[in-house]
Amino acid sequence: MQYVSTRGGVGAVDFEGALFSGYAPDGGLFMPQHIPSLDGDTLRRWSRLSYRELVKELCALFIPAALVPPTTLNDLIDRAFSRFRHKDIIHLSRLKGGLNVLELWHGVTYAFKDLSLSCTGQFLQYFLEKQQKHVTILVGTSGDTGSSAIESVRGQKNMDIFVLLPKGLCTQIQELQMTTVIEDNVHVFAARGNSDEIDEPIKELFADVDFARKYNLMSLNSVNWSRIMVQIAHHFYAYFQCAPALDTTPLPLVEIVVPTGGGGNITAGCIAQRMGLPIRLVAVVNSNDIIHRAVQHGDFSLSQSVKATLASAMDIQEPYNMERILWLLSGSDSCRTRALMEQFRASRSLQLPQDLHRKLSATLRSCSASDEDIVGAMRRCWEENLYLLCPHSALAAHYHYCQPDGTPRCCLAPASPAKFQEAVLRAGLAPQLPPGITALTAMETRSTPLERDQDWAQLLRERIAAAAEQWGAAGQGATQP
């Protein structure tokens, strides 16, 4: 299995190369050169597997045994899931009115990103130990990615992680989960800007090929293929849990409703579709609705500004994983994808060609919901089930409540409501806080402010160089990849 850039400007790499790259050197995103196809018999066999076993089967399709032996791969995945609170790792709650909520948030930081990042952290450590190499991880976060990424690598001597968060635009708990980690290899920056603005210096540093190579720069955002790969398992597990029966031909259809920000989870769903899983995907977004406009009207254009919503982790204007989806829909046409993304980059707007828009609309349904819709879904779910939803999960529930058609449906729940006290209170409900969350307020915090009058990219360059020098002074010596 080889991986190619969506923009076609670099040669193919293996899984290790894609894992350590984040963005491809040509600015594109890595994707498998071919998508494995599964037949009905394989799907029926997989339907009896646990979530953990599904992750192992899927990862084995995309990571050759010659690169990571099967027993080693299984051990890495077992180690990744060892800190999850639920025995099944993820859990389906079957609620009234056919509302099925797949809880993806039983990891350390109470967010779905723990699932893929815990595995990615283990894959990184495996290769780094073999190579005796140091890497610099650079992450921009709108909420949950930062804390999950930090937890996946905290304390590791051969990795330094630099996380930029938008000060005041994450919830207090999300911010505390990042700023209370004070290991020497963790560097948190609180920026006076929104999620898209903090991505700019990160893109600048990755675009500086010499700098990125010198400091072995990589990302753990969902630009990283490893994140997408593990998230494919959500969709298989959701399908097997919610399909009415698998003894028919063709297999029944299940609708998967995906709260969507950067688009990593919905991209994983598109790949699952390509593999033969009979699912219909619904991307639900908040008032930052660029994906909804693209699906409905072919309008992939930025709004004037990012709108702050109750579903703060999805307050994103540039869903970078749409590039992967457009590449898939264009038949892996890297030249066309590059031209489209260059046009978007130059003008901040893009009207999708008619054929691509038709394919996108056939692949995805979409829905945009307001804060009032979020609050309404949270209240209804509590009144009917005594079950709390986080505001992102409530977007999926809102879609379900608007579709009383009896379709087998699974709503992905990306985060615990414990992380979003303000939204729970806004809905007139009482937060339920586990001890691991309440303890954060008494812990020491550490972060570096980034003010608007500062050159964020230059400051990051200096801090990254200093961290690499310190690692080298410890007797390791930064090596070239």
N, C-alpha and C positions, 0 to 999 in steps of 0.2 A: 504494500500500500504506500503510494507516494502522494505528496500534497503539492498543489499548485496555487499560485496567487490568482485571485479573481481578476487581476489586471494584466497577467501574462508577461510581466517584465522581468521575471527571474526564473531560474531553473527549478525543477521539482526538488523537493526535500523529503526526508523521511519523517516519521512522527517526532523524533527527537528534535529535528530542525524546526518543525512547526511549533513544538512546545516552547522552545527557547526564543522564538522570534516575536510573538505577538503580531504586530503589523508586519507584512512582508516588506522587504526593502524598497519595492516599487510603490508602496502606499496601499497596496491591496490587502486582502485577507486570505489566509490559507484555507483551502477546501480539499477534500479527498479527490484524487484524480478520477475515481469512479465510486459510485454509491452501490454497496452490496444490495442484492435483491433477495428477498425471503419469500418462500412459497407458503401456501396454506398449511402444509404439514408442519413446517418449522414453527409457524405462528401458534398452531395448536399445542405443540410441544412446549414452547416458551410460556404459554398461558399458565402452566403449572409451576413456574419458577417464582421464587421470592424476588423482591426488588434487588437485593444484593446480588443474586444470581443473574438477574437480567443485566445489571451493570457489567458483570464479568463477561457475559456472552457478547455484549455489544462492544466493549473495549477490545476484546480479542479479535473482532472483525477489523478494527482500525489500527491496532498495534501488532505488527508481525511478531511471531514467536521468536524469530531470530534476533529481534531487538530487545524484547523483554520475554524471557521464558514464561510459559503459562503458569507454573507454580508460583513464580515470583510475582507475576501480575495479580494473581488471586490474593497473595499475601499483602501486597500494597493496598488493594481495595479493602481487604478486611481491616487493615490498620487505619485506613482513612475513615471508616465508619465506626471505629471503636468508641468514639466520644459522643455518639448520638444517644439521646435520652429514650427514644422509643425502640422497643425490641425489633420492630419491623423496619426501622429507619424512617419510612414514611407511612402515613396512615390515611385510609379513606373513611370519612364520616358520611354516613347515609342519612340525610335529613328529610324533613317533610316536603311533599310536593316534588319529589324527584330530584332535589338538590343534592348532588354528590360533590363533596369538598375534599380534594386530595391535599392533605397537610404535608407540605414539603419543608416544614420549618422546625424539625426536631433536633437540629444540630446545635453547636455551641453558641452561635449568635442569633438563634431563633429566626433564621432566614434561609430560603431555598438555596442560596448560593453556597452554603456550607456543603451541600451535596457534591457539587462539581469541584469546588476549590479544595476540599479535603483530599480528594483523589489527585487533583493537579499538584498539590503540595508534595504528595508522596512520589508522584512520577518525577518531579523536579529533583527531589532529594536522592532518588535512585541514580539518576544520571550524574548528578553533581558529585556524589561519593565516588563513582567510577572514574570521573575525570579529574577530581581534585581541582574544581573550578569554582570561581565566585561569580554570582550574577547580581545585577541591580534590577529590582522589580519596581516599576513605576505605574501607579494606579490613580485614576481619577474616579471619584465615587459620588453618586447622588444619594447614597444612604447605606445600603447593605453590602455592596461589594467590598468596600474598604475594610470593614470589620471582619468579614469572612476571609478576605485575602490575608489580613494580618494574622488571624488565628491559624491559618494553614501553614505559615512559615515562621511564626514568632520563635525567637531563641535559636534559630538555625545559624551556625557560624559562617556558612558559605553563601548566605543570601542577606542582602539589605533591601528593605522594602520602603518605598517613599509613597505616601498616600496624600492626595490633595482632596479635601472636603470643602463644600461650600458653606462657610460659617453662617449659622442661623437658618439654613435651609434644610438641614437634616433635623430629625427629632432629637430631643435631648438625649434619649437613650442611645440612638445610633451614634451620636457624637461621643458620648461617654465610652461606648464599646471600643472606639478607636483611640481616644486620648488617654484612657486608663492603662493601656498596654505600654510599659516603659522599658521593655527589653532594648538592649543596645542596637539591635539590628532593625528596629522599627522607628521610622521617622514620619511624623504626622504634621501636615501643614493645613492650617485653617485659613482659607482664602476668602476675601471679600468679593465674591462673584458667584455666578450661577454655574450649573453643571456643565453647560457647553463652554463657558469661559475658562473653566479650569482644564478642559480638554486641550485648549490651544497650546499652552507651553509643553504639554506632554507630546502632542503631535510634532511640535517643532524639534524636540529632542530626538524623537524617533526618526525624523526626516534627516537629521544630521548623521549620515551613515558612519562617518569616522568616529564620532562621539559614541554612538550606539555600539559600535564594534569594540571600541577601547574599553568600555565599562560593562560589556555584556548586558546591554539594556534589554529588558523584556517586560511584558505586561501580563497582568492577571485579570484584566477586564474580559468581557466576553468577546473581545477581538481574538483571544487565544482559543485555538481550535479545541484544546483539551476540555475547556468549559462546555462548548457546544456538544462534544462527543458524549460526555457523561449525562448531559441533560436530555439526550434522546431517550434515555431510559424512563423518564417521567411519562412520556407519551405511551410507550408500550405498557407500562404498569397501569396507567389510567385506562387504557383500552381494555386490558384483560379484566380489570375490576368491574367495568361498567357495561361490557358487551353482554347482551341478553343470552346468547348461546353461540358456540363455535362449531356446531355440528351441521351448519348449513353451507351451501355454496351458491353464490359468493358469501364470504363472511359478512356479518352485519356491520353497519356503519355506526360509529360513536363520535359525537361532537366533543372536542376538547376546547375549553374556553381558557384563553391564556392572557392574564394581565401583562401588558406589553410596554416596556420602556425602550431600552437599547436594542431589543429585538432578538436577543440570544435564545430565549426559550421558544419563541415562535419559529426561529430558524431551525432549531432542533426538531420541532414538529414537522416542518417541511421536509427535512431529511428522512424522518420516520415514514412520512407518506411515500417518498421516493423508494424506500426500502420495501414497500408493499403493505404497510399498516393501513387498514381501511378507516381512516379518521377524517373528519371535517374540522378544520381549524378556524377558531374565531379569535382575532386579536382585539382585545378590549383595552381602550386607552382612556386617559383623563382628558382634561381640556387642552393639553398639548397633543394635538390630534393629527400630526403629519402622516402617520401610518394609515389612519382612518381615511384621510383625504386621498391618499394614494390609492387605496383599495377602491374607494367609491368613485373617484373622479380622475384618477391618474395624476393628481396634483401632489408631487413630492417637492414641496417648497416650504421654506422656513417662515414662521410667523414673525412678527416684529420683535417679540420677546417671549421668554419662557414664563409661563403662568405658574405661580405657586398654588398647589392644590393639597388636599388632605392626603392624597396618594403621592407623597413627596418623592419616593424613590423612582417614580416614573415621570418626574418633571424634566423631560428631555425633549429637545427639538431635533437633534440629529441622531436618529436610530441607526448607528453605523452598520448593524448586521443586515439592514436592507440590501446592502451591496451583495451579500452572500445570496440572498433570495433572488435578486435580479439576475445574478450569475447563473443560478440554477434554472430560472425560467427562460433564460436566453439560450439554453442548451450548452452551457459552459463556454459561452463566447466571451473570452477575456477582452478582445479588442472593443467589442460593443460595450461591455461593462466599464472599461476604462474611459471610453468617450463619455458615457453617461455621467460617471462620477466626476470627471474633470469639468463637465458642464455645470453640474450641481455645485462643485467647489467654487467655480468662478462667479456664478450668478446667484448662488444661494437658492436657486429654484430649478425645478425640472418638471416638464410635462412628459410623462411616460409615453413612449410610442404606443400606438393603439394595440399592436399585437401583444406587447408586454403587459399593458393594462388589462387586456382580456384574460391573459394567463394568470395574472395576480388576483383578479377578482374571482377566477375559477378555483384558485388555490386557497384563498382566505376569505372569510367573512370578517366584518369589523363592526365595532360599536364604540362610540365616544360617550362618556358619562361625566356629569357635573359633580361638584361636591355635594349638592343636594341629593343627587341620585345615590351617591356613596352612602351618605347618612341614612337615606331611606332604606337601602338594602341592609345595612347593619341593624337598624331597628327591627325590620321585618323578620330577619333571621333570628334575632334574639327573642322576639315575641312568639314566634312559631316553634322554636327549638331550644331556647335558653342556651344558644351557641353564639359566641362572639367571633366576628370576622375582623381582620385587619382591613384598612381602607382599600388596599390593593385587591385583596380577595373579594371585597364587596363589589368591586367593578364587575368581576365575573358573575357574582350572584345577581347583580342588577340585570345583566344580560339574560340570565336564566329566568328571572321573574317576568321579563318582557317577552318570553317565548313559551307560552303555555301549550306546547304542541306535542308533548310526550316523547320527544326525541331522547334516546339514551345520551346522557351528557355528563361530562366531568369538568368541574371548575377547579383549576389549579389555584392553590392558596400559597402564595410565595412567602408570607411572613406571619409571625404570631401577632395577635392584637396587643400583646404585652409591650411591643415596641412602639405602639402608636397611641399613647394615653390621650393626647389631645383630641384625636379623632373619635376615640371611644366616648370621651366626655361630651364632645360636640353632638354625638348621637343621643345624649341623655342616658348613657349606660355607665356602668361601674367598671373601671379597669381591674383586671385580675393579674397581679404582678407576682411572678415567681421569685424566690429568694435570689437567684442569680442576677436578676434585673435590679432589684432594690439595693443590692450590695454596691452597685456601681457608684451611687451618689456619695459614698463615704471614701472612695478610693482616690489616691493621688492621680493627677492628670498632667499630661505633658504634650504640648504642640507648639508649632512655630507659626506666627501670624503672617499672612501674605496680604499686604495692603495694595490698593489699586495703583498707587504711584510707584510701585516697585516693578522691576523687571523679573517676573516670576521664572522665566526660563533660565536667566543667568544665575539667579539664586539657587535654583535646582542644580545647575551645572556645578556650582561651587560645592554644594553639600554632597553631591554624588561623588565628586572627585575626592573630597575629604574622607568619606566613608570607605572608598576603595583603597585609599592610602593607609588608613588605619588597619584595614584587613591585611594589606601587604606587610605592614609593620609588625603584625602578629606572627610573621614567619611563614605566611602562605604565599604571597606574591600573586597579584592578579594575572591571569593567563589569557591569552587570546583564544577565541573560540575556534 
